[in-house]
Amino acid sequence: MYVLSFQLFSLYVIAFIGFFCAKKQLFPPGSEKVLSNLLLYVALPCLIIHSLNIPFSYAQAFTAFTMLLLSAYYLIMAIFLSRFLNKKLNKAADRSGVFQNLLIFGNQGFIGMAIIFALFGADALFIATVFNLIYFLLIWSYAIMIMKPNDTARPPFTDFLKNPGFLATFTGLFLFIMPFQIPSFMASPIQMLGDMTIPLSMLVIGVSLSNITASQLHSLIREPLLYFTVILRNLVLPSILFIPLFFLPIFPKDLLVIALLLAAMPCAHTITIYSIKYGGDTNFSSTVVLLSTFMTIITIPALYFLATFL
């Protein structure tokens, strides 16, 4: 409990620094977009490649297959449920893609990796990275598609193939199955760049929140959809989709625990970045991400201890 709370509190401190710097104009105009591009096009791809730059083994291959299966199951179900819930709960057109993405995509690649490392050690980063592979593919493709207001505005499929996240994922998979790794003189800078992912992500959230006025925040916190989104993302969806699997003698419990925790991560800050880049309710997205991240101080430890007793 202490380790989890300390890790999450540390992330809030970084977000506050981003918020403070933006409010005091220590960051120049346009810095939010620069930080977002640095995160999405440099830091995150390096994190993916570094995590998969390990020797191949059949035991790890079996673990990878299991985690890919669990990830596919969760994301497919989350997509269908998000569409259904969007029709039932959301009435604002500019929130349609934002609302669905906030439900589907948690902060698995950033906060998720940090928490899994804190709880299970460096060896678990491979497991977490494999679980995130399909997630990364979808958040760089499907998430962008539903952010677009209509089909004609969507980027062509070839754009996804050129996407740094997409390319990094397949580069990492290639490295994993090959009998060699990246030389140390290249692996070291890749690791250092990948290590920027977590602080950069929280800085972007803090800078985004600095753009919300007091009146806008007051209006947002009065909306029931804000709280419905957080409860669904942090507790309801991961619980109803993963808790039943603990009672089936199919998947190893340790892998289920990691999958459950990753699925229960707070709303992905990437959706706020997409709101800025592709159009959407950025204020709603930033506020949901903030509240969702704050609530993980309670929800993640609760789910972790529940899973250990199942």
C-alpha positions in Angstrom: 0.0 0.0 0.0 2.8 2.4 0.9 4.7 1.7 -2.3 1.7 2.3 -4.4 0.6 5.5 -2.6 4.2 6.9 -2.8 4.5 6.1 -6.5 1.1 7.8 -7.3 1.9 10.8 -5.2 5.2 11.3 -7.0 3.3 11.4 -10.3 1.0 14.1 -9.0 4.0 16.2 -8.0 5.3 16.1 -11.5 1.9 17.1 -12.9 1.7 20.0 -10.4 5.2 21.2 -11.6 3.9 21.2 -15.2 0.8 23.1 -14.1 2.8 25.6 -12.1 5.3 26.2 -14.9 2.5 26.9 -17.4 0.6 29.2 -15.0 3.8 31.2 -14.3 4.6 31.2 -18.1 7.9 29.5 -17.5 6.9 27.4 -20.6 6.7 29.5 -23.8 3.5 29.5 -25.9 3.1 26.2 -27.8 5.2 24.2 -25.3 2.2 21.9 -24.7 2.3 20.7 -28.3 6.1 20.4 -28.2 6.1 18.3 -25.1 3.3 16.1 -26.5 5.2 15.5 -29.7 8.4 14.7 -27.8 6.4 12.2 -25.7 4.5 10.5 -28.6 7.2 10.5 -31.2 10.4 10.0 -29.2 10.0 8.9 -25.5 7.2 6.3 -25.9 8.7 4.5 -28.9 12.0 4.3 -27.2 10.3 2.8 -24.1 8.6 0.1 -26.2 11.8 -0.8 -28.0 13.9 -0.9 -24.8 11.4 -3.2 -23.0 11.4 -5.7 -25.8 15.2 -5.7 -26.3 15.7 -8.9 -24.4 16.8 -12.5 -25.2 14.1 -14.9 -26.5 13.0 -17.9 -24.6 10.1 -20.3 -25.0 8.9 -19.6 -21.4 8.7 -15.9 -22.2 7.0 -16.7 -25.5 4.2 -18.6 -23.7 3.9 -15.7 -21.2 3.7 -13.3 -24.1 1.0 -15.3 -25.8 -1.1 -15.4 -22.6 -0.8 -11.7 -22.1 -1.6 -11.0 -25.7 -4.8 -13.1 -25.3 -5.8 -11.3 -22.1 -5.1 -7.9 -23.7 -7.1 -8.7 -26.9 -10.0 -10.0 -24.8 -10.1 -6.9 -22.6 -9.7 -4.3 -25.4 -12.4 -5.9 -27.7 -14.9 -6.0 -24.8 -14.0 -2.5 -23.8 -14.6 -1.2 -27.3 -18.1 -2.7 -27.5 -19.0 -1.6 -24.0 -17.7 2.0 -24.7 -19.9 2.2 -27.8 -22.9 1.1 -25.9 -22.3 3.4 -23.0 -21.6 6.3 -25.3 -25.1 6.0 -26.8 -26.7 5.7 -23.3 -24.7 8.3 -21.3 -23.1 10.9 -23.7 -25.1 13.6 -25.5 -22.3 15.9 -26.6 -21.0 15.3 -30.1 -17.5 16.7 -29.4 -17.2 14.2 -26.5 -18.2 11.1 -28.4 -14.6 10.0 -29.4 -13.1 11.4 -26.2 -15.6 9.6 -23.9 -15.1 6.2 -25.7 -11.3 6.6 -25.7 -11.2 7.5 -22.0 -13.1 4.3 -21.2 -11.0 2.0 -23.5 -7.5 3.3 -22.9 -5.9 3.6 -19.5 -2.5 5.0 -18.7 -0.9 1.5 -19.1 2.2 2.6 -20.9 3.2 5.3 -18.4 1.7 5.0 -14.9 1.1 1.3 -15.5 4.7 0.5 -16.2 5.8 2.5 -13.1 3.4 0.7 -10.8 4.1 -2.8 -12.2 7.8 -2.1 -11.7 7.3 -0.9 -8.2 5.2 -4.0 -7.3 6.8 -6.8 -9.2 10.3 -5.6 -10.2 12.1 -5.2 -13.5 11.3 -8.7 -14.8 7.6 -7.8 -14.9 8.2 -4.9 -17.3 8.4 -7.5 -20.2 5.0 -8.9 -19.2 3.5 -5.4 -19.0 5.0 -4.4 -22.3 3.6 -7.4 -24.1 0.2 -6.8 -22.6 0.4 -3.2 -23.9 1.3 -4.2 -27.5 -2.2 -4.4 -28.8 -3.1 -1.4 -26.7 -0.3 0.6 -28.4 -1.5 -0.5 -31.8 -5.1 0.6 -31.1 -4.3 3.8 -29.3 -2.3 4.9 -32.4 -5.0 3.8 -34.9 -8.5 3.2 -33.5 -8.3 6.0 -31.0 -7.4 8.5 -33.6 -10.1 7.2 -36.0 -13.0 7.7 -33.5 -11.6 11.2 -32.6 -12.3 12.3 -36.1 -15.8 13.8 -36.7 -16.4 11.9 -39.9 -14.9 9.3 -42.2 -13.4 11.7 -44.7 -11.4 13.4 -42.0 -9.7 10.3 -40.8 -6.1 9.7 -41.8 -5.5 7.0 -44.4 -4.4 3.6 -43.2 -0.9 4.1 -44.5 -0.4 6.9 -42.0 -0.8 4.3 -39.2 2.0 2.2 -40.7 4.2 5.2 -40.6 3.3 6.0 -37.0 6.2 5.9 -34.5 4.3 3.9 -32.0 3.3 1.4 -34.6 6.8 1.1 -36.0 8.3 0.9 -32.5 6.0 -2.0 -31.5 6.9 -4.1 -34.5 10.6 -3.2 -34.1 10.4 -4.4 -30.5 8.7 -7.7 -31.6 11.3 -8.2 -34.2 14.1 -7.7 -31.7 12.4 -10.1 -29.2 12.3 -13.1 -31.7 15.7 -12.4 -33.2 18.9 -14.1 -31.6 20.5 -10.7 -31.0 19.9 -7.5 -29.2 20.7 -3.8 -29.9 24.3 -3.0 -29.1 24.9 -1.3 -25.8 26.1 1.9 -27.3 22.7 2.3 -29.0 20.6 0.6 -26.2 21.8 3.1 -23.6 20.5 6.3 -25.2 17.3 4.4 -26.2 16.8 3.5 -22.6 17.5 7.1 -21.4 15.0 8.5 -23.9 12.4 5.9 -22.9 12.8 6.8 -19.2 11.5 10.3 -20.0 8.0 8.8 -20.8 6.6 8.9 -17.3 7.7 12.5 -16.3 6.8 13.9 -19.7 3.3 12.4 -19.6 2.6 14.0 -16.2 4.1 17.3 -17.3 1.7 17.3 -20.3 -1.3 16.6 -18.1 -0.3 19.5 -15.8 0.2 21.9 -18.7 -3.2 20.9 -20.2 -4.9 21.5 -16.9 -3.5 25.0 -16.7 -5.6 25.9 -19.7 -8.9 25.2 -17.8 -10.4 28.3 -16.2 -12.1 28.3 -12.8 -15.5 28.7 -14.4 -14.9 25.8 -16.8 -13.7 23.6 -14.0 -16.7 24.5 -11.9 -19.0 23.6 -14.8 -17.2 20.3 -15.5 -17.2 19.0 -11.9 -21.0 19.4 -11.8 -21.5 17.0 -14.7 -22.4 13.4 -13.7 -20.7 12.1 -16.9 -17.3 13.1 -15.4 -17.8 10.8 -12.4 -19.5 8.0 -14.4 -16.4 8.0 -16.7 -14.0 7.7 -13.8 -15.9 5.0 -12.0 -16.3 3.0 -15.2 -12.7 3.3 -16.2 -11.1 2.7 -12.8 -13.3 0.1 -11.3 -16.3 -1.2 -13.3 -14.8 -2.3 -16.6 -11.6 -4.0 -15.3 -13.6 -5.7 -12.5 -16.4 -7.2 -14.5 -14.0 -8.3 -17.3 -11.1 -9.8 -15.2 -12.4 -10.7 -11.7 -14.4 -13.7 -13.1 -11.3 -15.1 -14.8 -9.7 -15.6 -11.3 -12.2 -18.4 -10.7 -11.4 -20.3 -13.9 -8.3 -22.6 -13.9 -7.1 -21.3 -17.3 -4.6 -18.4 -16.7 -1.8 -18.1 -14.2 -2.8 -16.0 -11.3 0.3 -13.8 -11.3 -0.4 -12.9 -14.9 -4.0 -12.1 -14.2 -3.1 -9.8 -11.4 -0.8 -7.8 -13.7 -3.4 -7.7 -16.4 -6.1 -6.5 -14.0 -3.9 -3.8 -12.6 -2.9 -2.6 -16.1 -6.5 -2.6 -17.2 -7.5 -0.5 -14.1 -5.0 2.3 -14.8 -6.4 5.8 -14.9 -7.6 7.4 -18.2 -4.8 7.8 -20.7 -3.3 11.3 -20.9 -2.8 10.5 -24.6 -6.5 11.1 -25.2 -6.0 14.7 -24.0 -3.2 15.1 -26.5 -5.5 13.7 -29.2 -8.2 16.2 -28.1 -5.7 19.0 -28.7 -4.4 17.7 -32.0 -7.6 16.4 -33.6 -10.4 18.4 -32.0 -12.5 17.4 -29.0 -13.5 18.5 -25.6 -10.0 19.0 -24.2 -11.2 20.4 -20.9 -13.4 17.4 -20.2 -10.6 15.0 -21.1 -8.0 16.8 -18.9 -10.4 16.9 -15.9 -11.3 13.3 -16.3 -7.7 12.3 -16.5 -6.8 14.3 -13.4 -9.7 12.9 -11.3 -9.1 9.3 -12.6 -5.4 9.5 -11.8 -6.2 10.9 -8.3 -8.7 8.1 -7.7 -6.1 5.4 -8.4 -4.6 6.1 -4.9 -7.7 4.2 -3.7 -8.8 2.0 -6.6 -5.4 0.4 -7.5 -4.5 -0.7 -4.0 -8.1 -2.0 -3.5 -8.0 -4.1 -6.7 -4.5 -5.3 -5.9 -5.4 -6.6 -2.5 -8.7 -8.0 -3.8 -6.8 -9.9 -6.5 -4.3 -11.4 -4.1 -7.1 -12.9 -2.0 -9.0 -14.5 -5.0 
